[in-house]
Each structure stands twice: as structure tokens, then as C-alpha cells.
Amino acid sequence: QVQLVESGGGLVQPGGSLTLSCVASGRIYSIYNMGWYRQASGKPRELVATITRGGITNYPESVKGRFTISRDNAKNTVYLQMNSLKSEDTAVYYCNGLVNGVGSWGQGTQVTVSS
């Protein structure tokens, strides 16, 4: 059974930075695209960043230039470096990965941007 576990969330002031990590564990044969999504209270889940196995990244305009996604294939880990955080970045952040051909989700980690 495959698990994705996020870590690194917390409370940060506006303008601050956080780095999220997501580790995939279990019987893993392949991991292709990985990504981060977020869901603010009362809003639908939205894409934050994606990365292919080869390192091609994609971001929506709302985070472009502030967030950076990266991955370590040897460690089955994906990261999200978040800089210049704004109050509107407050949300639960979820890791997603195409693991063994199946889309898998982590349990989420809370990020709160507030003074």
C-alpha cells in the first residue's frame, strides 16, 4: 500500500517562507507526475504546482515566481519552497502523485499566513 505523507506546514508571517515536503512510501514501482494542491476554507481544491519525473514544472499565475517545486526521485520526495507568502496562501496543502499508475493523495498539511 502506498502512502504520501506531507510535512513542513505551520504558521508564518506575511512575507515569510516555508518549505513543504512529501514522501511516498510503500511498495513503489514508479512515480511519474507529482504535484501540490491547496484548499482554503470554503473553496475548491486548486493546483499549486506540478513536476514531471524529468523535472518540467508548471505553476498557476497566483504562485509563479514565489513558489518552487522540486523532487528527489531517489528519495521518492517532492518539495514545495514557498516564498513571499501572503494571507491568501492560507490553506491545507495536499501532495499528489501518480504512483504505480494510480493517483494518490496525502492527508494534507495546514499552512497559515498571518501576523
C-alpha positions as a Python dict, from the first residue, in 0.01 Angstrom:
ca = {
    (1, 'Q'): (0, 0, 0),
    (2, 'V'): (132, 342, -99),
    (3, 'Q'): (126, 640, 133),
    (4, 'L'): (206, 1005, 73),
    (5, 'V'): (292, 1199, 387),
    (6, 'E'): (332, 1576, 391),
    (7, 'S'): (524, 1778, 646),
    (8, 'G'): (650, 2132, 698),
    (9, 'G'): (329, 2326, 738),
    (10, 'G'): (276, 2583, 1010),
    (11, 'L'): (218, 2946, 1095),
    (12, 'V'): (423, 3210, 916),
    (13, 'Q'): (404, 3587, 889),
    (14, 'P'): (322, 3760, 561),
    (15, 'G'): (635, 3784, 350),
    (16, 'G'): (784, 3479, 514),
    (17, 'S'): (886, 3142, 375),
    (18, 'L'): (807, 2777, 431),
    (19, 'T'): (918, 2454, 271),
    (20, 'L'): (681, 2161, 246),
    (21, 'S'): (794, 1803, 191),
    (22, 'C'): (604, 1496, 77),
    (23, 'V'): (746, 1146, 97),
    (24, 'A'): (597, 850, -83),
    (25, 'S'): (639, 516, 91),
    (26, 'G'): (528, 158, 45),
    (27, 'R'): (570, -78, -249),
    (28, 'I'): (660, 172, -518),
    (29, 'Y'): (746, 71, -873),
    (30, 'S'): (710, 407, -1043),
    (31, 'I'): (626, 768, -970),
    (32, 'Y'): (555, 995, -1260),
    (33, 'N'): (399, 1338, -1218),
    (34, 'M'): (386, 1482, -869),
    (35, 'G'): (223, 1798, -751),
    (36, 'W'): (91, 2019, -479),
    (37, 'Y'): (-266, 2139, -442),
    (38, 'R'): (-431, 2350, -177),
    (39, 'Q'): (-776, 2404, -38),
    (40, 'A'): (-874, 2713, 154),
    (41, 'S'): (-1174, 2706, 384),
    (42, 'G'): (-1496, 2717, 184),
    (43, 'K'): (-1318, 2699, -152),
    (44, 'P'): (-1248, 2420, -400),
    (45, 'R'): (-911, 2248, -417),
    (46, 'E'): (-675, 2421, -660),
    (47, 'L'): (-348, 2343, -830),
    (48, 'V'): (-34, 2496, -683),
    (49, 'A'): (247, 2329, -876),
    (50, 'T'): (330, 2015, -1070),
    (51, 'I'): (654, 1850, -1174),
    (52, 'T'): (723, 1564, -1413),
    (53, 'R'): (970, 1288, -1342),
    (54, 'G'): (1213, 1470, -1569),
    (55, 'G'): (1175, 1797, -1379),
    (56, 'I'): (942, 2000, -1600),
    (57, 'T'): (738, 2229, -1377),
    (58, 'N'): (409, 2412, -1405),
    (59, 'Y'): (257, 2684, -1187),
    (60, 'P'): (-59, 2895, -1193),
    (61, 'E'): (-10, 3271, -1212),
    (62, 'S'): (-110, 3310, -847),
    (63, 'V'): (214, 3149, -724),
    (64, 'K'): (451, 3184, -1019),
    (65, 'G'): (776, 3349, -912),
    (66, 'R'): (708, 3286, -542),
    (67, 'F'): (678, 2906, -518),
    (68, 'T'): (923, 2644, -643),
    (69, 'I'): (851, 2274, -674),
    (70, 'S'): (1132, 2021, -686),
    (71, 'R'): (1175, 1648, -639),
    (72, 'D'): (1431, 1388, -540),
    (73, 'N'): (1346, 1073, -732),
    (74, 'A'): (1591, 864, -531),
    (75, 'K'): (1406, 957, -212),
    (76, 'N'): (1053, 948, -361),
    (77, 'T'): (1014, 1301, -227),
    (78, 'V'): (867, 1621, -364),
    (79, 'Y'): (921, 1965, -212),
    (80, 'L'): (748, 2299, -229),
    (81, 'Q'): (952, 2605, -142),
    (82, 'M'): (715, 2894, -72),
    (83, 'N'): (848, 3250, -52),
    (84, 'S'): (684, 3590, -12),
    (85, 'L'): (383, 3426, 144),
    (86, 'K'): (53, 3614, 151),
    (87, 'S'): (-255, 3576, 365),
    (88, 'E'): (-438, 3435, 64),
    (89, 'D'): (-192, 3143, 59),
    (90, 'T'): (-352, 3016, 379),
    (91, 'A'): (-490, 2669, 310),
    (92, 'V'): (-443, 2299, 362),
    (93, 'Y'): (-175, 2186, 120),
    (94, 'Y'): (-201, 1839, -33),
    (95, 'C'): (59, 1632, -210),
    (96, 'N'): (-44, 1431, -514),
    (97, 'G'): (150, 1173, -706),
    (98, 'L'): (95, 929, -991),
    (99, 'V'): (232, 626, -809),
    (100, 'N'): (230, 285, -975),
    (101, 'G'): (-11, 431, -1231),
    (102, 'V'): (-263, 541, -969),
    (103, 'G'): (-324, 895, -844),
    (104, 'S'): (-255, 914, -471),
    (105, 'W'): (-311, 1192, -218),
    (106, 'G'): (-154, 1280, 112),
    (107, 'Q'): (-353, 1377, 418),
    (108, 'G'): (-265, 1745, 392),
    (109, 'T'): (-70, 1994, 597),
    (110, 'Q'): (-201, 2329, 719),
    (111, 'V'): (-27, 2649, 613),
    (112, 'T'): (-143, 2968, 786),
    (113, 'V'): (-9, 3307, 684),
    (114, 'S'): (-93, 3565, 946),
    (115, 'S'): (63, 3837, 1154),
}
